[in-house]
Amino acid sequence: MTRGQLRIYLGAAPGVGKTYAMLEEAQRRAARGTDVVVGLVETHGRRHTTAMLGDLPVLPRRAVRYRDVDLTELDLDALLARRPEVAVVDELAHTNVPGSRNAKRWQDVQELLDAGIDVLSTVNVQHLESLNDVVEQITGVVQRETVPDGVVRAAEQVELVDMTPEALRRRMAHGNIYAPDKIDAALANYFRIGNLTALRELALLWLADQVEDQLDRYRADQGIAATWETRERVVVGLTGGAEGETLIRRAARIAARSKGAELLAIHVSRSDGLRGADPAMLSRQRLLVERLGGTYHQAVGSDIPAALLDFAQGVNATQIVLGASRRGRLARILSPGVGSTTTALSGPIDVHLVTHEQAGQGRRSGPVPAALSARRRLIGFGLAVAGIPLLTYLLWLLSDELSLTSDLLLFLAAVVGVALVGGLWPALLAAVSGSILINFFFTPPIHTLTISARENLLALGVFLLVAVSVSGVVDLAARRTREAARASAEAQLLATVAGGVLRGERPLTALLDRLRDTFGLSSVTLLERLPDAPDSPDRQRDPRAWRVAANVGTDPCGTPAAGDAEVRVDDQLTLVLRGRVLPAADRRIVAAFAAQAAVALRQERLAEEAAAARPIAEADRMRTALLAAVSHDLRTPLASAKAAVTSLRSADVEFDADDRAELLATAEESLDRLGRLVANLLDMSRLQAGALGLRPATFGVEEVVPSALDELGPASGQVRVNLPARLPAVRSDPGLLERVLVNLVANALRFSPADRPPTISASTHGGFVELRVVDQGPGLPRDRWERVFLPFQREGDRDNHAGVGLGLALSRGLAEAMGGTLEPEETPGGGLTMVLRLPVADEEGVG
């Protein structure tokens, strides 16, 4: 069976016209004779959307009863049985009523697609899972209904329904989106110009990425390697040299000239892994690229221009930035170099060759390290000095039995042996001295340095050439072996460091510890130059100019000059080592450690800043939620009380005694509710500020329960109370305990069915009195128990305008302030039980 195709209409905000555009497409397909059925469409009372439904067949919805409320959902089974060619299913991110076959509507859509039915659907950008936290940060509204990005990306077509923020606000003001009583609040909150502009940009960027992915898949499927300049992508090639920072900044300026351009840095390592760039320099350049908003990449290849172009073509690059060659004139004559070769092979990709201070000055490599140890070289020289004369003497004794050819072969074997032991220079000494001795003792005329036969001259020349060549090869092999071993050790060390840093809770400390252990140091100190430090000539020794950013080991260094070695990271940071002087070969790795230490320090400081900002952000979030939600809970009792008082004062209506009593009761109940809300808000603010005053006393809980029920008014008459006759006294604040019980019982009354009222019971266990407020309502899954204790949240709320939801959060805070706890439990038979545990009073202090 062929899988159905999904077409999604994406919008930046409610009201941009997604459902309208979806129905337009449905009407077009129906006009072409396609069997189209409307499975579910939410018109939200918008007359233009309702009119667009026209005569499309609409499938009846499935009725569901949940928490004594009648709801409707998509009838998936009926739609599958009807099997239309195209199904219209609105609001892809919708959460189905608990008990439905699928938890989310997008899962219903997947079943329809699996059945071969094409689906038209809609989704807003705030419902995409990857953008959920970004939208919350922009709008201050938590979107609890989300759809995985992969579901939307997998759609065959995603069409953006776009509208400018100004036009959307005009549509809102004209009453084409929300009911008139919600327009002012919407325009002042979610539908602000800034919010809508940000959401629109999110939608455009997300869809641009989706289109780019589709383009990449098309190019790959069609085997298209040519560059399509759909977006500027600037690739900068790095060698690990000092000119890298100049190239990166130049490439960043080129990318900045085009809106939405990308900056990519690439370093191509040789495939033999032996001649690598400076890892410390590359680390600093990688950090610079990331600070400028680019990305860093590495590749391996024996042909560097080919590897560079392969990468550039793979990312669809439009420009490449390379440094001018550092090679001298003679080297450029012998080989064109990376820049010239890349330019010749780049095709439609523009190549910029940027000059720099090192251009044309030749490659400045450090001294070539010896391939073999000093001990082996000395042994090699000893063999050359003693072994070659000894061999000459032995061959002289056997001169009657051996020919010149045999002599040359034996001398050649001796030279190879010297090369294997001592390397190039001892072998050269053996080859030259051996050739002289062969000429003098074994080549006619004997005992002279002249050679009579051309054949003997050729043999001696070949011997010398082979001996020198073999010596060079042996020395090169030894050198390569040592370089490979060192490169492998360095790579393993850096990989271990990276893994340890990633796994550690304190990356900077872990990095410095690893450096100290690796090189056997007594202490490692990261010093930071103070911004207001005096710029004196003796700054390296002035302790007033530096502060310790991080240290491991004993006796930290207060200045760069106080250590045995220092590695400068940048203008502000210096890594100082104490314990031993580092050889030059080790400083390269230490420099890489230093660069990573700078990154780790910045990460730790960013984490500290984020931790410091978190309470402020949390307080701001709570204030925002309070301002968005408190209007409901304040406005409702105020409106009820005002309506009752206004009615009583009206001269147009004559009320009898019963009506007047009912209106007064309504006003009193509303004001009591308002008083409880204000008290909750004040107590919550005191709890968060740590300024809640306690008045502990010793009393029995049976004294507080009746007063708590009295405060709830007539609604508490149905609450059942089951308290044992003898309960130990508790040591707590009776006033706060009463507040806790009022909130718990009010919450239980809210969810308990009329025929199964809440129950209050008590027992003693382990030095605590446990008060249980039991309801037999719908209950709550275990994974959502902690959510009910969050301030400004109510279970089942879909927005921030359904009430403040402080009761349970405040109750737990008050319980903990009194030395107790408040935890939920499952009610046997269904429901939720709140268990309040209070410490039993000390019997010696009673009475």
Residue, then its C-alpha position, 0 to 999 in steps of 0.5 A: m500500500t502506498r503511504g499517504q502524503l502530508r501537507i502542512y500549513l505553517g503559521a507564525a501565530p494564531g489567526v494568520g489564515k492557516t485553516y483558511a488556506m487549508l480549506e481553500e486547498a481542500q475546495r480546489r481538490a474537491a473541485r477536481g473530483t478528489d474525494v475530500v472529507v473534513g475529519l476535524v476543523e476548528t473554525h473558532g467561530r470565525r465567519h470567513t473560515t466557516a464559510m470556506l467549509g462550504d459543502l465539503p463533507v464533514l465527518p461527525r466528531r467522537a463524543v468523549r466525557y472527561r471529568d464530567v465535561d462533554l468533549t469532542e475529538l477526531d473520530l479516527d476509526a470512522l475516518l479510516a473506515r470511510r477511506p477518503e482520498v484526502a482527509v482534512v485534520d486541523e491542529l496537528a499538535h493538539t493533545n487528545v482527551p485522556g483515554s483516546r487511542n493516541a495521545k496526540r493528534w499527529q499520531d492519528v495523522q500518522e495512522l491515516l498516512d499509513a492507511g494511504i490517505d493524504v492529509l492536510s493539516t496545520v501547525n503554529v511555529q510555537h508548537l514545534e518541539s525545538l522552538n518551544d523554549v524559545v517561544e516561551q522566552i519571547t512571549g512568556v507563555v508556556q506551550r504545552e502542546t508540541v509536535p516533534d520537528g521530525v513529523v513536520r520535516a517529514a511532510e511532503q509539503v510545508e507551506l508557510v502562511d505569512m502575514t505581517p504583524e501589523a496586518l495580523r493586529r488589524r485582523m485581531a482588532h476587527g474581531n476576525i480572530y478572537a471574541p470581542d472580550k479577549i481582543d484587548a488582552a490579546l493585543a496587549n500580551y501575546f499579539r504585541i508587535g515585538n512578539l509577532t515579529a520574532l515569531r514570524e522570523l522563527a517561522l521563516l528561518w525554520l522553513a528556510d532550513q527545511v527548504e535547504d534540507q530538501l535542496d540538499r536531498y535533491r542535489a544528492d539524489q540527482g548527483i549535482a556537484a556544481t555550486w548553487e548560490t542559494r546562500e552565501r557560504v564562505v569557507v576559510g582554509l586554515t593551516g594552523g599558522a599565525e596568519g589564520e586569525t587574519l584570514i578568519r576576520r577577513a572571511a567574517r567580513i566577507a560573510a557579513r556583507s550578505k544577510g544570512a551568510e554562513l562562515l565555515a573554517i576548515h583545517v585539512s590534516r595530512s593523511d600520514g598524520l606526521r606533519g601536523a599544525d600547532p594544536a594550540m594555534l588551531s584551538r585559538q583560531r577555532l575559538l575565534v571562528e565560533r565567537l564570530g558565529g562560524t563553525y569549525h571543521q577538520a578533514v584529512g587528505s593527502d591532497i590538500p587542495a582536493a580535500l579543501l574543494d571536496f569540503a567546499q562543494g559538499v557544503n555548497a560554498t560560494q567563496i573560499v578564503l586562503g592565505a597567500s603562499r608562505r613559500g619562497r620563489l624557488a619553492r613556488i617554481l617547483s610546485p604551484g602551492v595550495g592557493s594556486t592549485t585551489t584557484a585553478l580547480s575551484g570552478p564557479i567558487d570564488v577564491h580569495l588569496v589574502t596577503h599577510e605578514q608571513a607571505g613569501q617569507g618561506r616556511r619557518s620550521g624549527p630545528v629538525p629533531a634527531a631521529l635517533s638518541a644520542r647514545r645510538r648515534l655515538i655507537g654508530f660513530g664508534l662502529a664507523v670509526a672502528g668497524i670499517p678499518l677492522l673490516t678492511y683488515l679482515l678483507w686484506l687478509l682474504s684478498d687472495e680469495l675475494s674479488l672487488t665485487s665481494d669487497l664492495l658488497l661486504f662494505l655495503a653491508a657494513v654501512v647499512g649496519v652502521a646506518l641501522v644503529g647510528g643513523l645518517w651521519p655515522a653511515l655517511l662517515a662509514a660510506v666515505s671512509g669505506s670508499i677511500l679504503i676500498n680504493f686504496f687497498f682493493t682497487p687496482p692499482i693497489h696502495t694508490l688513490t687512482i683507479s685504472a679501470r673504468e669498471n672499477l670506478l663505476a663500481l666504487g661510485v655505485f657503492l658510494l651512492v647506494a651506501v648514502s641512499v640507504s643511510g638516508v632511507v634508514d634515517l628517514a624511516a627512523r625519523r618517521t617512526r619517532e614522529a608517528a609515535r609522538a603524533s600518536a601519543e599527542a593525539q591520545l593525550l589530547a583525546t583523553v584530555a577532551g574526554g576528561v573535560l567533558r565528563g568532569e563537573r569542573p572542566l577547568t580543574a579537571l584540565l589543569d589536573r590532567l596537565r599536572d599529572t601528565f608532565g609531573l608538575s607540582s602546580v599549574t596556575l592560570l593567571e588573569r591580568l587585571p584590567d586596571a593593572p599598571d602597565s609597567p615594564d616589570r609587569q611579569r613580576d608585579p603581583r598587583a597586575w595578576r590574579v589567580a583564575a584557577n590553580v591545582g597543586t601546592d604553592p600557586c604562582g602569583t605572577p608569570a615570572a614565579g614559575d618554571a615555565e609559562v605559556r601565554v594564552d592571550d593578552q589576558l591569560t597566562l598559564v604558569l607551571r612549577g615543578r620542572v622546566l619543559p623541553a621545547a617539544d612539550r610546549r606545543i602540547v602545553a599550549a594546546f592545554a592552555a588554549q583549552a583552559a581559556v575555553a573552560l574558564r569562559q564556560e565556567r564563568l558563563a555557567e556562573e552568570a547563568a546560575a546567578a541570573r536563574p533566580i532573577a529569571e525565575a522571579d521574573r517568570m513568576r511575576t509574569a505568570l502572576l500578572a497574567a493569571v491574577s487578573h482572573d482570580l481577583r476580577t471574579p470575586l470583585a465582579s461578583a461582590k460589585a454586582a451584588v452591591t450594585s443590585l442592592r443599591s439599585a432603585d429600579v428593582e425591589f428585592d424581597a428579604d430572601d433575595r437581599a440575603e442571597l445577594l449579601a451572601t454572594a458579596e460576603e463569599s466573594l470578599d472572603r474568596l478575595g481575602r484568601l487570595v490576597a493572604n495566599l499571595l502575601d504568604m507566598s511572597r514571604l516564603q520566597a523572601g524567607a520572611l515568613g513569621l512563625r508562632p509555634a504553639t502546642f495544640g491538637v489538630e482536632e482544634v484546627v480542623p473545624s475552624a478550617l472548615d468554617e472558613l470554607g463556608p457552606a461548601s465544606g458541609q459535605v466534607r467527612v471528618n474522621l479523627p481518632a479520639r486521642l491524637p498526640a499534640v503537635r508543635s506548630d503554628p495553628g494559624l498556618l496549619e489552618r491555612v494549609l487545611v483550607n487550601l487542601v480541602a478547597n482543592a479536594l472539593r474542586f475535584s471530588p464528585a458530588d456523590r463522593p465528598p472529600t474525607i479528612s482523617a488522621s493517624t500517628h506514625g514515627g513521631f509525626v501526626e499525619l493528616r490526610v485529605v482524601d478525594q476520590g476524583p479522577g486522580l493524577p499520574r505519578d509523573r505529574w505529582e510534583r507539577v501541582f506544587l509549582p506556583f501559578q499552575r493548576e492541573g488541567d490549565r491550558d493557559n495563564h488566565a484560568g487562575v493563579g493556582l497558589g494553593l498547593a504550592l503555598s501549602r507545601g511551603l507552609a508545611e515545610a516552614m513548620g517542620g513538616t512535609l506535604e506529599p501526594e498519595e494515590t487514593p485506593g479506588g481512584g483519586l488523590t490523597m494529600v498527606l500532611r505530616l507534622p512533628v509530635a510535640d515534646e511531651e516534656g514541654v507540654g502542659 
